[in-house]
């Protein structure tokens, strides 16, 4: 196996696949590492939210094929449910799939552009050496070392790349849950439905239909996940006719790093030298909405462009990438104005104001870039 590369991308999700594909298409010898064998599942809505994210994906990969999408293939948009307020909707055509299908398609398209993909390759360490990087990994029972001039960390919430570059950083984690039910509830069809109450705001949970299932998803502080998921189910029983005896077909979950304070204060800057961190690994899940696919796609696109330029100029990639991150942080901070409105509406016991604030926050986030 070759061991010297221009770029090593760790993590073959949407952001990693896009960054790798773009680097390779621009003449850089690129290795994409994925710790699990592909195709692999990922706890995620499977939606590419926002026209800006869809536009980047289409420009780089083309339209998502019908055989990658799953029924209903596209949602009509979003619906906000707050008891005591009218149901409000946003119309945004949104492709829907399982992440297993989306990531596998993107990885295949990246390989068509010359990217070398190693799956089942679990990275254990990243070390700087003479201005470049040594990446250690386990693959097929072997311990390997590969070298590169640039590294992109796209390896998710518990990023090995982030840990290697910033060992002093100790993120707070948020626990996400997903439960799959074989039911059809009386809810707006082909909508991503999200639910909040005066008592639970600013937190919410959501449902959407996919194939013949209803997915219920949400988040909670570590240690509170069972209680929170049970509250969400009870809400659907009380307000939308879910049978209290209904059992999920399956349930699973994941964690997300919460790094907004560290990013906003400058305590954490997701780049060091020629190593750049993107997507969830960088804490770039969207405030309020929690959406991560679009921000992963955008940060992967930005990281690739910076590396392409740095390779030509001979300059370090860090400063140019952090300028793009600063632009994201400003927009993220803007969303926090909506968080204050959401909390104020709940404090005033005003369901319609809460619904309005939630709707407008999502509308803003979906048009952020």
C-alpha positions as CSV (number, residue, x, y, z in Angstrom):
1,X,0.0,0.0,0.0
2,X,1.3,3.5,-0.8
3,X,2.1,5.5,2.2
4,X,2.8,9.1,1.0
5,X,-0.1,11.4,0.0
6,X,-0.7,15.0,-0.6
7,X,-4.0,14.9,1.4
8,X,-5.4,12.5,3.9
9,X,-9.0,12.9,4.8
10,X,-10.2,11.1,8.0
11,X,-13.9,10.2,7.8
12,X,-16.0,9.4,4.8
13,X,-19.2,11.2,5.6
14,X,-20.5,13.9,3.3
15,X,-18.0,16.6,4.3
16,X,-15.0,14.2,4.1
17,X,-16.1,12.7,0.7
18,X,-16.7,16.2,-0.8
19,X,-13.3,17.5,0.5
20,X,-11.5,14.4,-0.8
21,X,-13.2,14.5,-4.2
22,X,-12.5,18.2,-4.7
23,X,-8.8,17.8,-3.7
24,X,-8.3,14.9,-6.0
25,X,-10.0,16.5,-8.9
26,X,-7.6,19.4,-8.6
27,X,-4.6,17.1,-8.9
28,X,-3.8,16.2,-5.3
29,X,-3.1,12.6,-4.4
30,X,-5.8,12.0,-1.9
31,X,-6.5,9.2,0.6
32,X,-9.9,8.9,2.3
33,X,-10.0,6.8,5.5
34,X,-13.2,5.4,7.0
35,X,-13.1,3.5,10.2
36,X,-16.1,1.2,9.4
37,X,-16.6,-0.9,6.4
38,X,-18.9,0.7,3.8
39,X,-21.8,1.0,3.3
40,X,-22.3,1.8,7.0
41,X,-25.3,3.4,8.8
42,X,-25.2,6.7,10.7
43,X,-27.7,8.1,13.1
44,X,-29.0,11.1,11.1
45,X,-32.2,12.4,9.5
46,X,-30.7,11.6,6.1
47,X,-31.8,15.0,4.8
48,X,-29.8,17.6,3.0
49,X,-31.3,20.7,4.5
50,X,-31.2,24.1,2.9
51,X,-30.9,25.2,-0.7
52,X,-27.3,26.4,-0.1
53,X,-26.3,22.9,1.0
54,X,-28.2,21.2,-1.8
55,X,-26.5,23.6,-4.3
56,X,-23.0,22.7,-3.2
57,X,-23.8,19.0,-3.3
58,X,-25.3,19.2,-6.7
59,X,-22.4,21.3,-8.1
60,X,-19.8,18.8,-6.8
61,X,-21.6,15.5,-7.2
62,X,-24.7,16.0,-9.5
63,X,-28.3,15.3,-8.5
64,X,-28.8,12.6,-5.9
65,X,-30.0,9.5,-7.9
66,X,-33.5,8.2,-7.3
67,X,-32.0,4.8,-6.2
68,X,-30.1,6.6,-3.4
69,X,-33.2,8.5,-2.2
70,X,-35.9,6.7,-0.3
71,X,-39.7,7.3,-0.2
72,X,-41.0,9.9,-0.3
73,X,-37.6,10.9,-2.0
74,X,-38.3,14.6,-1.2
75,X,-40.0,16.3,1.7
76,X,-42.1,19.4,1.0
77,X,-40.5,21.2,4.0
78,X,-41.0,21.7,7.7
79,X,-43.9,22.0,10.2
80,X,-43.8,23.6,13.6
81,X,-46.0,22.2,16.3
82,X,-46.6,24.0,19.6
83,X,-49.6,23.3,21.8
84,X,-51.9,26.3,21.9
85,X,-50.5,27.7,18.6
86,X,-51.5,27.1,14.9
87,X,-49.3,24.7,13.0
88,X,-46.9,26.6,10.8
89,X,-45.0,25.4,7.7
90,X,-41.9,26.2,5.7
91,X,-41.8,25.1,2.1
92,X,-38.3,23.9,1.2
93,X,-38.0,20.9,-1.1
94,X,-35.6,18.5,0.8
95,X,-34.1,15.2,-0.4
96,X,-34.3,12.4,2.0
97,X,-32.4,9.1,2.3
98,X,-30.6,6.9,4.8
99,X,-27.1,8.2,5.5
100,X,-25.8,4.7,4.6
101,X,-27.0,5.3,1.0
102,X,-25.9,9.0,0.7
103,X,-22.4,8.4,2.1
104,X,-21.8,5.3,0.0
105,X,-22.9,7.2,-3.2
106,X,-20.7,10.1,-2.4
107,X,-17.7,7.8,-1.6
108,X,-18.1,6.1,-4.9
109,X,-18.3,9.4,-6.8
110,X,-15.1,10.5,-5.0
111,X,-13.3,7.4,-6.1
112,X,-14.4,8.1,-9.7
113,X,-12.4,11.3,-9.4
114,X,-9.3,9.5,-8.3
115,X,-9.7,9.4,-4.5
116,X,-8.4,6.2,-2.9
117,X,-10.8,5.0,-0.2
118,X,-9.7,2.7,2.6
119,X,-12.6,1.5,4.7
120,X,-12.2,-0.5,7.9
121,X,-9.3,1.8,8.6
122,X,-9.4,3.0,12.2
123,X,-7.1,6.0,12.8
124,X,-5.3,5.8,16.1
125,X,-2.9,8.8,16.0
126,X,-2.0,11.9,14.0
127,X,1.4,13.5,14.6
128,X,3.1,16.4,12.9
129,X,6.5,15.7,11.4
130,X,8.7,18.1,9.4
131,X,5.8,20.2,8.4
132,X,3.7,17.2,7.4
133,X,1.8,14.5,9.2
134,X,2.1,10.9,10.1
135,X,-1.3,9.1,10.4
136,X,-1.3,5.8,12.2
137,X,-4.2,3.4,11.6
138,X,-5.3,-0.2,12.0
139,X,-6.6,-1.9,8.9
140,X,-7.3,-5.6,8.5
141,X,-5.4,-6.5,11.6
142,X,-2.3,-4.5,10.5
143,X,-0.9,-1.3,12.0
144,X,0.1,1.1,9.2
145,X,1.6,4.5,9.0
146,X,0.8,6.9,6.1
147,X,2.2,10.4,5.5
148,X,0.8,13.5,4.0
149,X,1.3,17.2,3.6
150,X,-2.3,18.0,4.6
151,X,-4.8,16.4,6.9
152,X,-8.6,17.0,7.0
153,X,-10.4,15.7,10.2
154,X,-13.9,14.8,9.1
155,X,-14.2,12.0,11.7
156,X,-17.3,13.1,13.6
157,X,-18.2,13.9,17.2
158,X,-15.4,11.9,18.9
159,X,-12.8,13.0,16.4
160,X,-9.3,11.4,16.7
161,X,-7.9,14.2,14.6
162,X,-9.3,16.9,16.9
163,X,-8.0,15.0,20.0
164,X,-4.6,14.7,18.5
165,X,-4.3,18.4,17.6
166,X,-6.1,19.7,20.7
167,X,-5.5,17.2,23.5
168,X,-6.4,19.9,26.1
169,X,-9.9,20.4,24.6
170,X,-12.7,18.6,26.6
171,X,-16.0,19.1,24.7
172,X,-19.4,18.8,26.3
173,X,-21.4,16.2,24.6
174,X,-25.1,16.1,23.7
175,X,-26.8,12.7,23.4
176,X,-29.0,12.2,20.3
177,X,-31.7,9.5,20.1
178,X,-33.6,7.9,17.2
179,X,-36.5,5.6,17.4
180,X,-38.2,3.9,14.4
181,X,-41.9,3.1,14.5
182,X,-44.0,1.2,12.0
183,X,-46.9,3.6,12.3
184,X,-48.6,6.4,10.4
185,X,-49.7,9.4,12.5
186,X,-52.1,12.2,11.6
187,X,-49.4,14.7,10.9
188,X,-48.7,16.9,7.8
189,X,-47.5,14.6,5.1
190,X,-44.0,14.8,3.6
191,X,-42.9,17.3,6.3
192,X,-40.2,17.3,8.9
193,X,-42.4,17.9,11.9
194,X,-40.8,19.4,15.0
195,X,-42.4,19.8,18.3
196,X,-41.8,22.1,21.3
197,X,-43.8,23.3,24.3
198,X,-43.7,26.1,26.8
199,X,-42.3,23.7,29.3
200,X,-39.5,22.2,27.1
201,X,-38.4,25.2,25.0
202,X,-35.9,25.9,23.6
203,X,-35.6,22.1,23.2
204,X,-37.6,20.2,20.7
205,X,-38.0,16.8,19.1
206,X,-39.0,15.8,15.5
207,X,-40.6,13.2,13.4
208,X,-40.5,12.4,9.7
209,X,-41.7,9.6,7.5
210,X,-39.2,7.5,5.7
211,X,-40.1,4.4,3.6
212,X,-42.8,2.8,5.7
213,X,-41.5,4.1,9.0
214,X,-41.9,7.1,11.3
215,X,-38.7,8.2,12.8
216,X,-38.7,10.1,16.1
217,X,-35.5,11.9,16.9
218,X,-34.2,14.4,19.5
219,X,-31.5,15.2,21.9
220,X,-30.8,15.4,25.6
221,X,-28.0,16.0,28.1
222,X,-25.9,12.9,28.8
223,X,-27.7,10.8,31.4
224,X,-31.2,12.1,30.5
225,X,-31.8,10.4,27.2
226,X,-34.3,7.7,28.4
227,X,-36.5,10.2,30.2
228,X,-36.4,12.7,27.3
229,X,-37.3,10.0,24.6
230,X,-40.1,8.8,26.9
231,X,-41.4,12.4,27.1
232,X,-41.3,12.7,23.3
233,X,-43.3,9.5,22.9
234,X,-45.8,10.6,25.5
235,X,-46.3,13.9,23.6
236,X,-47.2,11.9,20.5
237,X,-49.6,9.7,22.5
238,X,-51.3,12.7,24.0
239,X,-51.5,15.0,21.0
240,X,-51.2,12.8,17.8
241,X,-52.8,9.4,18.5
242,X,-49.7,7.2,18.9
243,X,-50.8,3.9,20.5
244,X,-49.2,3.8,24.0
245,X,-48.5,0.1,23.5
246,X,-46.6,0.8,20.3
247,X,-43.0,-0.4,20.5
248,X,-40.2,0.9,18.3
249,X,-38.9,-1.5,15.6
250,X,-35.5,-0.3,16.6
251,X,-33.8,2.5,18.4
252,X,-30.2,3.9,18.4
253,X,-28.3,7.1,19.1
254,X,-25.1,9.0,18.9
255,X,-23.4,12.0,20.6
256,X,-22.6,15.5,19.3
257,X,-19.9,17.8,20.7
258,X,-21.1,21.2,22.0
259,X,-18.3,23.6,21.2
260,X,-20.1,26.9,20.7
261,X,-18.7,28.7,23.7
262,X,-15.2,27.5,22.8
263,X,-15.6,28.7,19.2
264,X,-17.2,32.0,20.1
265,X,-14.5,32.9,22.6
266,X,-11.6,31.7,20.4
267,X,-10.6,29.0,22.9
268,X,-11.0,26.5,20.1
269,X,-9.9,27.2,16.5
270,X,-10.4,24.1,14.3
271,X,-7.1,24.2,12.4
272,X,-3.5,23.9,13.2
273,X,-0.8,24.2,10.5
274,X,-1.9,22.2,7.5
275,X,-4.4,20.1,9.5
276,X,-8.0,21.3,9.2
277,X,-11.1,20.1,11.1
278,X,-14.6,20.1,9.5
279,X,-18.2,19.3,10.2
280,X,-19.2,17.7,13.5
281,X,-15.5,17.1,14.4
282,X,-15.1,20.9,14.5
283,X,-18.4,21.4,16.4
284,X,-20.1,22.9,13.4
285,X,-23.5,21.5,13.9
286,X,-26.0,24.3,13.4
287,X,-27.3,26.1,16.6
288,X,-31.0,25.8,17.2
289,X,-31.7,23.3,14.4
290,X,-28.8,21.0,15.3
291,X,-28.4,20.2,11.5
292,X,-25.0,18.9,10.6
293,X,-24.9,17.6,7.0
294,X,-25.0,21.0,5.4
295,X,-22.4,22.5,7.6
296,X,-20.2,19.5,7.0
297,X,-20.6,19.9,3.2
298,X,-19.8,23.6,3.4
299,X,-16.8,23.2,5.7
300,X,-15.5,20.3,3.6
301,X,-15.8,22.5,0.5
302,X,-14.0,25.4,2.2
303,X,-11.2,23.2,3.5
304,X,-10.5,21.6,0.1
305,X,-10.4,25.1,-1.5
306,X,-7.9,26.3,1.1
307,X,-5.7,23.3,0.7
308,X,-5.7,23.6,-3.1
309,X,-4.6,27.2,-2.8
310,X,-2.0,26.4,-0.1
311,X,-0.5,23.6,-2.3
312,X,0.0,26.2,-5.1
313,X,1.3,29.0,-2.9
314,X,3.4,27.0,-0.4
315,X,1.6,28.8,2.5
316,X,0.2,27.1,5.5
317,X,-3.5,26.3,5.2
318,X,-4.5,27.3,8.8
319,X,-5.0,31.1,8.5
320,X,-7.1,31.0,5.2
321,X,-9.3,28.2,6.6
322,X,-9.9,30.0,9.9
323,X,-11.1,33.1,8.0
324,X,-13.9,30.9,6.6
325,X,-14.6,29.6,10.0
326,X,-14.8,33.2,11.4
327,X,-17.6,33.9,8.8
328,X,-19.5,30.8,10.0
329,X,-19.1,31.8,13.7
330,X,-20.6,35.2,13.0
331,X,-23.6,33.6,11.4
332,X,-23.9,31.0,14.2
333,X,-23.9,33.9,16.7
334,X,-26.7,35.5,14.8
335,X,-28.8,32.4,15.3
336,X,-28.4,32.8,19.1
337,X,-30.6,35.9,18.8
338,X,-33.4,33.4,18.0
339,X,-32.5,31.3,21.0
340,X,-33.1,34.3,23.2
341,X,-36.5,34.9,21.5
342,X,-37.5,31.3,21.9
343,X,-36.7,31.4,25.6
344,X,-38.4,34.7,26.1
345,X,-41.6,33.5,24.4
346,X,-41.6,30.4,26.7
347,X,-41.0,32.6,29.7
348,X,-44.0,34.7,28.8
349,X,-46.2,31.6,28.3
350,X,-46.9,32.7,24.7
351,X,-47.3,29.6,22.5
352,X,-47.8,31.6,19.3
353,X,-44.7,33.7,19.9
354,X,-42.8,30.5,20.6
355,X,-44.0,28.9,17.4
356,X,-43.1,32.1,15.4
357,X,-39.6,32.2,16.9
358,X,-39.0,28.5,16.1
359,X,-40.3,28.9,12.6
360,X,-38.2,32.0,11.9
361,X,-35.0,30.5,13.4
362,X,-35.3,27.5,11.1
363,X,-36.1,29.7,8.1
364,X,-32.9,31.7,8.9
365,X,-30.8,28.7,9.4
366,X,-31.9,27.1,6.1
367,X,-30.9,30.3,4.3
368,X,-27.7,30.9,6.3
369,X,-25.2,30.7,3.5
